[in-house]
């Protein structure tokens, strides 16, 4: 067995875990958790993780000071530091870089960007999460005023596959609105077209024409609703 990789999460622990619980809780990964800046710094020094996600504002010492102290320690030079900051603060990027920050992740957390940072830094394969075969009517579109309506083929905590004869282009941003069976709560989130499957150029000929949709900005409450729906229903083979 290879060396276990280490990742440190601070502050937004609950959201991070819900975003990628299946990915972060795995046998080849040690997940470290710190609730304040002083603890984060101590754990980085003790465990030397491959990547540490620091919040800009943390109790004790803030993310910038924690970053500075880590980068001043030559024994920790290999640690990648990712600063988590609120959206709408592009001015903070220069301060983060001056402190030695390697990467910046804006809140609300972008699912794809978060996974990409983990995958690149830890060189780990991202395993597919549990998918549930489910036909759900999904309203979608680039703008709320222009919502289209189609049915899903399957759903996971990270996205869904939408059956349509008119798939949109890859990376096109969307809004999604749908209700899960036996749940009154309406799921509403931002998403993107991750890939398309057309008759002319089928990426997977075993499934209908359509597009794979990735959730980009989704609330913790909606994410939990989807997880409950998947866990409480019998999983069927998909594709």
Protein Blocks (a to p, Z undefined) as FASTA:
>chain_A
ZZddddddehjlmmmmmmmmmlmmcfkbccdddfbfklmmmmmmmnopabdcddfbaghi
afklmmmmmmmpmklmmpccdddddehilmlmmmmmmnopabdcdddddfklmmmmmmmm
nopacdddddddddddddddfbfklcccdddfbdcfkbccdddfbdcdehiacdddddde
hiabdcddddddfbdcdfklcfblkbccddddddfbdcfklmmmmmmmmmmpccddeZZ
